[in-house]
Amino acid sequence: MATQKILIVDDDPIIRDLVASVLQAEGYAVETAEDGKQGVERVEQCSTDEKFTAIILDVCMPEMNGLDVATRLKLRPESQDIPVMMLTGEDKAEDIMAGYSVGADYYITKPFTRQQLLFGMNMLLSESD
């Protein structure tokens, strides 16, 4: 089976590195983007054969927030079936509902544990099979 490729979109380099290291230790291939605009560009640049297996999105980012990124990706036929996990500090009920309303498949609030991240990733990827 091909390596599963995950895109992490977060403006915090510490979070990007932490999530990347957890996922890489589990055998995932990881790419990162520093903001929503860069994240959308990365997804749009991928060919069908190389598209991302899942995307992890922060909500509060410069250029384009995670809700806008998720909306844009879910409207495009090329990316609408890529599972999206929101990983954010936005933890109010309305924030969580906003994430799900734009197409997020899973929502984790910061701070988070390694177990939460891996559980969410396993859930996303088992649903997309």
N, CA, C and O atoms as a GROMACS GRO file, in nm:
protein
  516
    1MET      N    1   0.084  -0.119   0.000
    1MET     CA    2   0.000   0.000   0.000
    1MET      C    3   0.088   0.125   0.000
    1MET      O    4   0.192   0.129   0.067
    2ALA      N    5   0.048   0.225  -0.074
    2ALA     CA    6   0.125   0.349  -0.081
    2ALA      C    7   0.121   0.421   0.053
    2ALA      O    8   0.027   0.407   0.130
    3THR      N    9   0.225   0.499   0.078
    3THR     CA   10   0.230   0.577   0.201
    3THR      C   11   0.119   0.681   0.198
    3THR      O   12   0.094   0.745   0.096
    4GLN      N   13   0.054   0.698   0.311
    4GLN     CA   14  -0.053   0.797   0.319
    4GLN      C   15   0.008   0.934   0.344
    4GLN      O   16   0.092   0.952   0.433
    5LYS      N   17  -0.035   1.031   0.263
    5LYS     CA   18   0.023   1.166   0.266
    5LYS      C   19  -0.072   1.262   0.335
    5LYS      O   20  -0.187   1.280   0.294
    6ILE      N   21  -0.023   1.324   0.442
    6ILE     CA   22  -0.104   1.415   0.524
    6ILE      C   23  -0.052   1.557   0.509
    6ILE      O   24   0.069   1.580   0.511
    7LEU      N   25  -0.143   1.654   0.493
    7LEU     CA   26  -0.107   1.795   0.489
    7LEU      C   27  -0.147   1.858   0.622
    7LEU      O   28  -0.262   1.848   0.664
    8ILE      N   29  -0.051   1.924   0.686
    8ILE     CA   30  -0.076   1.996   0.812
    8ILE      C   31  -0.072   2.145   0.780
    8ILE      O   32   0.029   2.196   0.730
    9VAL      N   33  -0.180   2.215   0.808
    9VAL     CA   34  -0.189   2.359   0.781
    9VAL      C   35  -0.210   2.430   0.915
    9VAL      O   36  -0.318   2.426   0.973
   10ASP      N   37  -0.104   2.496   0.963
   10ASP     CA   38  -0.109   2.566   1.092
   10ASP      C   39  -0.004   2.675   1.090
   10ASP      O   40   0.108   2.653   1.043
   11ASP      N   41  -0.039   2.793   1.139
   11ASP     CA   42   0.056   2.904   1.139
   11ASP      C   43   0.156   2.896   1.254
   11ASP      O   44   0.251   2.974   1.257
   12ASP      N   45   0.138   2.804   1.347
   12ASP     CA   46   0.229   2.787   1.460
   12ASP      C   47   0.332   2.679   1.426
   12ASP      O   48   0.297   2.562   1.414
   13PRO      N   49   0.460   2.718   1.409
   13PRO     CA   50   0.562   2.620   1.370
   13PRO      C   51   0.581   2.509   1.474
   13PRO      O   52   0.618   2.397   1.438
   14ILE      N   53   0.558   2.539   1.600
   14ILE     CA   54   0.572   2.436   1.705
   14ILE      C   55   0.466   2.328   1.687
   14ILE      O   56   0.496   2.209   1.694
   15ILE      N   57   0.342   2.370   1.663
   15ILE     CA   58   0.233   2.274   1.642
   15ILE      C   59   0.259   2.195   1.514
   15ILE      O   60   0.244   2.073   1.512
   16ARG      N   61   0.297   2.264   1.406
   16ARG     CA   62   0.326   2.194   1.279
   16ARG      C   63   0.431   2.086   1.301
   16ARG      O   64   0.414   1.972   1.256
   17ASP      N   65   0.540   2.121   1.368
   17ASP     CA   66   0.649   2.024   1.391
   17ASP      C   67   0.605   1.910   1.482
   17ASP      O   68   0.641   1.794   1.458
   18LEU      N   69   0.530   1.942   1.585
   18LEU     CA   70   0.483   1.839   1.678
   18LEU      C   71   0.391   1.739   1.608
   18LEU      O   72   0.411   1.618   1.618
   19VAL      N   73   0.292   1.790   1.536
   19VAL     CA   74   0.199   1.702   1.465
   19VAL      C   75   0.274   1.621   1.359
   19VAL      O   76   0.249   1.501   1.343
   20ALA      N   77   0.364   1.686   1.286
   20ALA     CA   78   0.441   1.616   1.184
   20ALA      C   79   0.524   1.504   1.244
   20ALA      O   80   0.528   1.394   1.188
   21SER      N   81   0.589   1.529   1.356
   21SER     CA   82   0.674   1.425   1.416
   21SER      C   83   0.592   1.307   1.465
   21SER      O   84   0.634   1.192   1.452
   22VAL      N   85   0.474   1.333   1.523
   22VAL     CA   86   0.386   1.224   1.568
   22VAL      C   87   0.343   1.139   1.449
   22VAL      O   88   0.348   1.016   1.454
   23LEU      N   89   0.301   1.205   1.341
   23LEU     CA   90   0.252   1.132   1.225
   23LEU      C   91   0.365   1.059   1.152
   23LEU      O   92   0.346   0.946   1.106
   24GLN      N   93   0.480   1.122   1.140
   24GLN     CA   94   0.593   1.057   1.073
   24GLN      C   95   0.639   0.934   1.150
   24GLN      O   96   0.678   0.834   1.090
   25ALA      N   97   0.633   0.939   1.283
   25ALA     CA   98   0.670   0.823   1.365
   25ALA      C   99   0.575   0.706   1.340
   25ALA      O  100   0.611   0.590   1.364
   26GLU      N  101   0.454   0.736   1.293
   26GLU     CA  102   0.356   0.632   1.263
   26GLU      C  103   0.362   0.588   1.116
   26GLU      O  104   0.283   0.504   1.072
   27GLY      N  105   0.456   0.645   1.040
   27GLY     CA  106   0.475   0.603   0.902
   27GLY      C  107   0.406   0.687   0.796
   27GLY      O  108   0.409   0.653   0.678
   28TYR      N  109   0.343   0.796   0.836
   28TYR     CA  110   0.279   0.884   0.738
   28TYR      C  111   0.382   0.974   0.670
   28TYR      O  112   0.482   1.012   0.732
   29ALA      N  113   0.358   1.007   0.545
   29ALA     CA  114   0.434   1.112   0.477
   29ALA      C  115   0.363   1.243   0.509
   29ALA      O  116   0.240   1.250   0.504
   30VAL      N  117   0.439   1.345   0.542
   30VAL     CA  118   0.379   1.470   0.589
   30VAL      C  119   0.432   1.587   0.509
   30VAL      O  120   0.552   1.596   0.480
   31GLU      N  121   0.342   1.677   0.472
   31GLU     CA  122   0.378   1.807   0.418
   31GLU      C  123   0.312   1.912   0.505
   31GLU      O  124   0.211   1.885   0.570
   32THR      N  125   0.370   2.031   0.507
   32THR     CA  126   0.314   2.137   0.591
   32THR      C  127   0.292   2.264   0.511
   32THR      O  128   0.353   2.286   0.406
   33ALA      N  129   0.202   2.347   0.562
   33ALA     CA  130   0.176   2.479   0.507
   33ALA      C  131   0.162   2.575   0.625
   33ALA      O  132   0.108   2.538   0.729
   34GLU      N  133   0.210   2.698   0.607
   34GLU     CA  134   0.214   2.796   0.715
   34GLU      C  135   0.085   2.876   0.731
   34GLU      O  136   0.066   2.940   0.834
   35ASP      N  137  -0.002   2.873   0.632
   35ASP     CA  138  -0.128   2.944   0.641
   35ASP      C  139  -0.229   2.882   0.545
   35ASP      O  140  -0.194   2.794   0.466
   36GLY      N  141  -0.352   2.928   0.553
   36GLY     CA  142  -0.458   2.869   0.472
   36GLY      C  143  -0.436   2.884   0.323
   36GLY      O  144  -0.463   2.792   0.246
   37LYS      N  145  -0.388   2.999   0.282
   37LYS     CA  146  -0.365   3.023   0.139
   37LYS      C  147  -0.262   2.924   0.085
   37LYS      O  148  -0.281   2.865  -0.021
   38GLN      N  149  -0.153   2.906   0.158
   38GLN     CA  150  -0.050   2.812   0.117
   38GLN      C  151  -0.104   2.668   0.118
   38GLN      O  152  -0.068   2.588   0.032
   39GLY      N  153  -0.189   2.637   0.214
   39GLY     CA  154  -0.250   2.504   0.220
   39GLY      C  155  -0.335   2.474   0.098
   39GLY      O  156  -0.324   2.366   0.040
   40VAL      N  157  -0.418   2.570   0.059
   40VAL     CA  158  -0.502   2.552  -0.060
   40VAL      C  159  -0.414   2.534  -0.183
   40VAL      O  160  -0.440   2.448  -0.267
   41GLU      N  161  -0.309   2.614  -0.194
   41GLU     CA  162  -0.218   2.602  -0.309
   41GLU      C  163  -0.154   2.464  -0.314
   41GLU      O  164  -0.144   2.405  -0.422
   42ARG      N  165  -0.112   2.411  -0.200
   42ARG     CA  166  -0.052   2.277  -0.196
   42ARG      C  167  -0.150   2.171  -0.246
   42ARG      O  168  -0.113   2.083  -0.324
   43VAL      N  169  -0.274   2.180  -0.201
   43VAL     CA  170  -0.375   2.082  -0.242
   43VAL      C  171  -0.402   2.095  -0.392
   43VAL      O  172  -0.410   1.995  -0.463
   44GLU      N  173  -0.415   2.218  -0.440
   44GLU     CA  174  -0.446   2.240  -0.581
   44GLU      C  175  -0.331   2.199  -0.673
   44GLU      O  176  -0.354   2.168  -0.790
   45GLN      N  177  -0.208   2.198  -0.623
   45GLN     CA  178  -0.092   2.161  -0.704
   45GLN      C  179  -0.076   2.010  -0.717
   45GLN      O  180  -0.004   1.963  -0.806
   46CYS      N  181  -0.140   1.933  -0.631
   46CYS     CA  182  -0.125   1.787  -0.634
   46CYS      C  183  -0.202   1.727  -0.750
   46CYS      O  184  -0.315   1.766  -0.778
   47SER      N  185  -0.141   1.631  -0.815
   47SER     CA  186  -0.212   1.556  -0.919
   47SER      C  187  -0.304   1.455  -0.852
   47SER      O  188  -0.294   1.431  -0.732
   48THR      N  189  -0.392   1.397  -0.928
   48THR     CA  190  -0.487   1.298  -0.874
   48THR      C  191  -0.413   1.181  -0.812
   48THR      O  192  -0.456   1.128  -0.709
   49ASP      N  193  -0.301   1.140  -0.872
   49ASP     CA  194  -0.225   1.026  -0.820
   49ASP      C  195  -0.155   1.057  -0.689
   49ASP      O  196  -0.128   0.966  -0.610
   50GLU      N  197  -0.126   1.185  -0.665
   50GLU     CA  198  -0.046   1.223  -0.548
   50GLU      C  199  -0.127   1.298  -0.443
   50GLU      O  200  -0.069   1.354  -0.350
   51LYS      N  201  -0.257   1.299  -0.455
   51LYS     CA  202  -0.334   1.386  -0.366
   51LYS      C  203  -0.323   1.341  -0.220
   51LYS      O  204  -0.290   1.227  -0.189
   52PHE      N  205  -0.351   1.436  -0.133
   52PHE     CA  206  -0.338   1.411   0.010
   52PHE      C  207  -0.444   1.311   0.056
   52PHE      O  208  -0.556   1.308   0.007
   53THR      N  209  -0.404   1.228   0.153
   53THR     CA  210  -0.494   1.130   0.212
   53THR      C  211  -0.584   1.198   0.315
   53THR      O  212  -0.700   1.159   0.331
   54ALA      N  213  -0.532   1.300   0.384
   54ALA     CA  214  -0.607   1.375   0.484
   54ALA      C  215  -0.541   1.510   0.504
   54ALA      O  216  -0.424   1.530   0.470
   55ILE      N  217  -0.618   1.604   0.559
   55ILE     CA  218  -0.568   1.739   0.585
   55ILE      C  219  -0.601   1.774   0.730
   55ILE      O  220  -0.713   1.752   0.776
   56ILE      N  221  -0.502   1.830   0.800
   56ILE     CA  222  -0.521   1.879   0.937
   56ILE      C  223  -0.514   2.030   0.931
   56ILE      O  224  -0.415   2.087   0.884
   57LEU      N  225  -0.620   2.097   0.978
   57LEU     CA  226  -0.632   2.242   0.965
   57LEU      C  227  -0.649   2.312   1.098
   57LEU      O  228  -0.730   2.270   1.182
   58ASP      N  229  -0.573   2.419   1.118
   58ASP     CA  230  -0.600   2.512   1.227
   58ASP      C  231  -0.713   2.603   1.180
   58ASP      O  232  -0.737   2.614   1.059
   59VAL      N  233  -0.783   2.668   1.271
   59VAL     CA  234  -0.888   2.762   1.231
   59VAL      C  235  -0.831   2.902   1.219
   59VAL      O  236  -0.847   2.966   1.115
   60CYS      N  237  -0.765   2.952   1.323
   60CYS     CA  238  -0.717   3.090   1.326
   60CYS      C  239  -0.579   3.100   1.260
   60CYS      O  240  -0.478   3.064   1.319
   61MET      N  241  -0.578   3.148   1.136
   61MET     CA  242  -0.453   3.165   1.061
   61MET      C  243  -0.462   3.292   0.978
   61MET      O  244  -0.571   3.336   0.944
   62PRO      N  245  -0.347   3.349   0.945
   62PRO     CA  246  -0.346   3.465   0.856
   62PRO      C  247  -0.375   3.422   0.712
   62PRO      O  248  -0.372   3.303   0.680
   63GLU      N  249  -0.402   3.517   0.627
   63GLU     CA  250  -0.428   3.496   0.484
   63GLU      C  251  -0.565   3.434   0.459
   63GLU      O  252  -0.649   3.495   0.392
   64MET      N  253  -0.589   3.316   0.513
   64MET     CA  254  -0.716   3.246   0.494
   64MET      C  255  -0.734   3.154   0.614
   64MET      O  256  -0.648   3.072   0.642
   65ASN      N  257  -0.846   3.168   0.685
   65ASN     CA  258  -0.863   3.083   0.804
   65ASN      C  259  -0.904   2.941   0.765
   65ASN      O  260  -0.940   2.914   0.650
   66GLY      N  261  -0.898   2.852   0.862
   66GLY     CA  262  -0.925   2.712   0.835
   66GLY      C  263  -1.067   2.682   0.789
   66GLY      O  264  -1.089   2.589   0.712
   67LEU      N  265  -1.163   2.761   0.835
   67LEU     CA  266  -1.301   2.742   0.791
   67LEU      C  267  -1.314   2.774   0.642
   67LEU      O  268  -1.383   2.704   0.569
   68ASP      N  269  -1.247   2.881   0.599
   68ASP     CA  270  -1.249   2.917   0.457
   68ASP      C  271  -1.177   2.813   0.373
   68ASP      O  272  -1.221   2.780   0.262
   69VAL      N  273  -1.066   2.760   0.425
   69VAL     CA  274  -0.992   2.657   0.354
   69VAL      C  275  -1.081   2.533   0.336
   69VAL      O  276  -1.092   2.480   0.225
   70ALA      N  277  -1.142   2.488   0.443
   70ALA     CA  278  -1.228   2.369   0.436
   70ALA      C  279  -1.343   2.391   0.338
   70ALA      O  280  -1.375   2.302   0.259
   71THR      N  281  -1.404   2.508   0.343
   71THR     CA  282  -1.514   2.538   0.251
   71THR      C  283  -1.467   2.528   0.107
   71THR      O  284  -1.531   2.465   0.024
   72ARG      N  285  -1.354   2.591   0.079
   72ARG     CA  286  -1.302   2.592  -0.059
   72ARG      C  287  -1.268   2.450  -0.107
   72ARG      O  288  -1.302   2.413  -0.219
   73LEU      N  289  -1.203   2.372  -0.021
   73LEU     CA  290  -1.165   2.237  -0.061
   73LEU      C  291  -1.285   2.146  -0.079
   73LEU      O  292  -1.286   2.062  -0.170
   74LYS      N  293  -1.386   2.161   0.004
   74LYS     CA  294  -1.504   2.075  -0.004
   74LYS      C  295  -1.592   2.111  -0.125
   74LYS      O  296  -1.676   2.030  -0.166
   75LEU      N  297  -1.575   2.230  -0.181
   75LEU     CA  298  -1.652   2.270  -0.299
   75LEU      C  299  -1.587   2.223  -0.430
   75LEU      O  300  -1.652   2.222  -0.534
   76ARG      N  301  -1.460   2.185  -0.424
   76ARG     CA  302  -1.388   2.144  -0.545
   76ARG      C  303  -1.397   1.992  -0.563
   76ARG      O  304  -1.365   1.917  -0.470
   77PRO      N  305  -1.440   1.946  -0.680
   77PRO     CA  306  -1.450   1.801  -0.702
   77PRO      C  307  -1.318   1.727  -0.677
   77PRO      O  308  -1.320   1.613  -0.631
   78GLU      N  309  -1.206   1.791  -0.707
   78GLU     CA  310  -1.075   1.726  -0.692
   78GLU      C  311  -1.035   1.703  -0.546
   78GLU      O  312  -0.954   1.615  -0.517
   79SER      N  313  -1.093   1.782  -0.456
   79SER     CA  314  -1.050   1.771  -0.316
   79SER      C  315  -1.165   1.748  -0.218
   79SER      O  316  -1.141   1.735  -0.098
   80GLN      N  317  -1.287   1.741  -0.265
   80GLN     CA  318  -1.401   1.732  -0.173
   80GLN      C  319  -1.405   1.604  -0.092
   80GLN      O  320  -1.468   1.600   0.014
   81ASP      N  321  -1.338   1.499  -0.141
   81ASP     CA  322  -1.342   1.372  -0.068
   81ASP      C  323  -1.222   1.352   0.025
   81ASP      O  324  -1.210   1.246   0.087
   82ILE      N  325  -1.134   1.451   0.035
   82ILE     CA  326  -1.020   1.440   0.126
   82ILE      C  327  -1.070   1.471   0.268
   82ILE      O  328  -1.124   1.579   0.292
   83PRO      N  329  -1.053   1.377   0.362
   83PRO     CA  330  -1.099   1.402   0.500
   83PRO      C  331  -1.023   1.518   0.565
   83PRO      O  332  -0.902   1.534   0.545
   84VAL      N  333  -1.095   1.598   0.642
   84VAL     CA  334  -1.037   1.715   0.707
   84VAL      C  335  -1.055   1.703   0.859
   84VAL      O  336  -1.166   1.680   0.908
   85MET      N  337  -0.944   1.720   0.930
   85MET     CA  338  -0.947   1.727   1.076
   85MET      C  339  -0.915   1.871   1.116
   85MET      O  340  -0.812   1.926   1.077
   86MET      N  341  -1.002   1.933   1.195
   86MET     CA  342  -0.973   2.064   1.250
   86MET      C  343  -0.897   2.041   1.380
   86MET      O  344  -0.941   1.965   1.466
   87LEU      N  345  -0.783   2.108   1.394
   87LEU     CA  346  -0.701   2.099   1.515
   87LEU      C  347  -0.676   2.242   1.558
   87LEU      O  348  -0.591   2.310   1.502
   88THR      N  349  -0.750   2.288   1.658
   88THR     CA  350  -0.754   2.431   1.686
   88THR      C  351  -0.778   2.462   1.833
   88THR      O  352  -0.823   2.377   1.909
   89GLY      N  353  -0.747   2.583   1.870
   89GLY     CA  354  -0.774   2.631   2.005
   89GLY      C  355  -0.916   2.681   2.021
   89GLY      O  356  -0.959   2.713   2.132
   90GLU      N  357  -0.990   2.688   1.911
   90GLU     CA  358  -1.129   2.735   1.915
   90GLU      C  359  -1.215   2.623   1.971
   90GLU      O  360  -1.243   2.525   1.903
   91ASP      N  361  -1.258   2.640   2.098
   91ASP     CA  362  -1.321   2.527   2.167
   91ASP      C  363  -1.464   2.549   2.212
   91ASP      O  364  -1.520   2.466   2.284
   92LYS      N  365  -1.526   2.660   2.172
   92LYS     CA  366  -1.666   2.682   2.208
   92LYS      C  367  -1.755   2.594   2.120
   92LYS      O  368  -1.716   2.556   2.010
   93ALA      N  369  -1.873   2.563   2.170
   93ALA     CA  370  -1.966   2.478   2.094
   93ALA      C  371  -1.992   2.534   1.954
   93ALA      O  372  -1.996   2.459   1.857
   94GLU      N  373  -2.009   2.666   1.945
   94GLU     CA  374  -2.036   2.725   1.812
   94GLU      C  375  -1.915   2.715   1.719
   94GLU      O  376  -1.932   2.705   1.597
   95ASP      N  377  -1.794   2.717   1.774
   95ASP     CA  378  -1.674   2.698   1.692
   95ASP      C  379  -1.670   2.557   1.635
   95ASP      O  380  -1.641   2.537   1.517
   96ILE      N  381  -1.700   2.461   1.720
   96ILE     CA  382  -1.699   2.320   1.678
   96ILE      C  383  -1.806   2.297   1.572
   96ILE      O  384  -1.781   2.230   1.472
   97MET      N  385  -1.925   2.350   1.594
   97MET     CA  386  -2.033   2.335   1.496
   97MET      C  387  -1.998   2.404   1.365
   97MET      O  388  -2.031   2.354   1.257
   98ALA      N  389  -1.930   2.518   1.372
   98ALA     CA  390  -1.888   2.588   1.249
   98ALA      C  391  -1.791   2.500   1.170
   98ALA      O  392  -1.798   2.494   1.048
   99GLY      N  393  -1.702   2.432   1.241
   99GLY     CA  394  -1.608   2.342   1.174
   99GLY      C  395  -1.680   2.229   1.102
   99GLY      O  396  -1.652   2.201   0.986
  100TYR      N  397  -1.772   2.166   1.171
  100TYR     CA  398  -1.848   2.057   1.108
  100TYR      C  399  -1.936   2.108   0.994
  100TYR      O  400  -1.956   2.038   0.895
  101SER      N  401  -1.989   2.230   1.008
  101SER     CA  402  -2.078   2.283   0.905
  101SER      C  403  -2.007   2.313   0.773
  101SER      O  404  -2.071   2.318   0.668
  102VAL      N  405  -1.875   2.334   0.777
  102VAL     CA  406  -1.801   2.358   0.653
  102VAL      C  407  -1.736   2.230   0.599
  102VAL      O  408  -1.660   2.234   0.502
  103GLY      N  409  -1.765   2.118   0.662
  103GLY     CA  410  -1.719   1.991   0.608
  103GLY      C  411  -1.610   1.920   0.684
  103GLY      O  412  -1.559   1.818   0.637
  104ALA      N  413  -1.572   1.970   0.802
  104ALA     CA  414  -1.473   1.899   0.881
  104ALA      C  415  -1.527   1.761   0.917
  104ALA      O  416  -1.645   1.745   0.947
  105ASP      N  417  -1.440   1.663   0.914
  105ASP     CA  418  -1.478   1.526   0.947
  105ASP      C  419  -1.449   1.491   1.092
  105ASP      O  420  -1.505   1.397   1.147
  106TYR      N  421  -1.360   1.569   1.155
  106TYR     CA  422  -1.323   1.546   1.295
  106TYR      C  423  -1.271   1.678   1.350
  106TYR      O  424  -1.217   1.759   1.274
  107TYR      N  425  -1.287   1.700   1.480
  107TYR     CA  426  -1.250   1.828   1.540
  107TYR      C  427  -1.181   1.800   1.673
  107TYR      O  428  -1.239   1.738   1.762
  108ILE      N  429  -1.057   1.846   1.686
  108ILE     CA  430  -0.981   1.832   1.811
  108ILE      C  431  -0.941   1.972   1.857
  108ILE      O  432  -0.897   2.054   1.777
  109THR      N  433  -0.956   1.997   1.987
  109THR     CA  434  -0.914   2.127   2.040
  109THR      C  435  -0.776   2.115   2.105
  109THR      O  436  -0.738   2.011   2.159
  110LYS      N  437  -0.702   2.226   2.098
  110LYS     CA  438  -0.571   2.236   2.161
  110LYS      C  439  -0.594   2.279   2.306
  110LYS      O  440  -0.685   2.358   2.331
  111PRO      N  441  -0.516   2.232   2.399
  111PRO     CA  442  -0.410   2.132   2.384
  111PRO      C  443  -0.468   1.994   2.357
  111PRO      O  444  -0.581   1.964   2.396
  112PHE      N  445  -0.390   1.911   2.290
  112PHE     CA  446  -0.436   1.778   2.253
  112PHE      C  447  -0.327   1.677   2.289
  112PHE      O  448  -0.213   1.713   2.316
  113THR      N  449  -0.364   1.551   2.288
  113THR     CA  450  -0.267   1.446   2.317
  113THR      C  451  -0.232   1.371   2.189
  113THR      O  452  -0.303   1.378   2.089
  114ARG      N  453  -0.124   1.301   2.195
  114ARG     CA  454  -0.081   1.215   2.084
  114ARG      C  455  -0.191   1.114   2.052
  114ARG      O  456  -0.221   1.087   1.936
  115GLN      N  457  -0.251   1.058   2.157
  115GLN     CA  458  -0.356   0.958   2.140
  115GLN      C  459  -0.478   1.017   2.068
  115GLN      O  460  -0.537   0.952   1.982
  116GLN      N  461  -0.516   1.141   2.105
  116GLN     CA  462  -0.630   1.205   2.037
  116GLN      C  463  -0.600   1.222   1.888
  116GLN      O  464  -0.685   1.195   1.804
  117LEU      N  465  -0.481   1.269   1.858
  117LEU     CA  466  -0.442   1.293   1.720
  117LEU      C  467  -0.446   1.163   1.640
  117LEU      O  468  -0.502   1.158   1.530
  118LEU      N  469  -0.386   1.058   1.693
  118LEU     CA  470  -0.380   0.931   1.621
  118LEU      C  471  -0.518   0.866   1.611
  118LEU      O  472  -0.550   0.806   1.508
  119PHE      N  473  -0.599   0.877   1.716
  119PHE     CA  474  -0.736   0.826   1.710
  119PHE      C  475  -0.813   0.895   1.598
  119PHE      O  476  -0.878   0.829   1.516
  120GLY      N  477  -0.803   1.028   1.594
  120GLY     CA  478  -0.872   1.104   1.490
  120GLY      C  479  -0.824   1.067   1.351
  120GLY      O  480  -0.904   1.052   1.259
  121MET      N  481  -0.694   1.051   1.335
  121MET     CA  482  -0.638   1.016   1.205
  121MET      C  483  -0.686   0.876   1.164
  121MET      O  484  -0.725   0.856   1.049
  122ASN      N  485  -0.682   0.782   1.255
  122ASN     CA  486  -0.730   0.646   1.224
  122ASN      C  487  -0.878   0.648   1.186
  122ASN      O  488  -0.919   0.578   1.094
  123MET      N  489  -0.957   0.727   1.256
  123MET     CA  490  -1.098   0.737   1.226
  123MET      C  491  -1.121   0.797   1.086
  123MET      O  492  -1.200   0.746   1.008
  124LEU      N  493  -1.050   0.905   1.058
  124LEU     CA  494  -1.063   0.969   0.925
  124LEU      C  495  -1.028   0.872   0.814
  124LEU      O  496  -1.100   0.861   0.714
  125LEU      N  497  -0.918   0.804   0.831
  125LEU     CA  498  -0.868   0.720   0.722
  125LEU      C  499  -0.949   0.592   0.708
  125LEU      O  500  -0.959   0.537   0.597
  126SER      N  501  -1.006   0.542   0.817
  126SER     CA  502  -1.089   0.422   0.804
  126SER      C  503  -1.222   0.455   0.737
  126SER      O  504  -1.280   0.370   0.668
  127GLU      N  505  -1.271   0.578   0.756
  127GLU     CA  506  -1.395   0.621   0.691
  127GLU      C  507  -1.376   0.647   0.542
  127GLU      O  508  -1.470   0.634   0.464
  128SER      N  509  -1.254   0.683   0.503
  128SER     CA  510  -1.230   0.719   0.363
  128SER      C  511  -1.195   0.598   0.277
  128SER      O  512  -1.181   0.610   0.156
  129ASP      N  513  -1.179   0.481   0.339
  129ASP     CA  514  -1.145   0.360   0.262
  129ASP      C  515  -1.262   0.313   0.177
  129ASP      O  516  -1.251   0.213   0.106
   0.00000   0.00000   0.00000
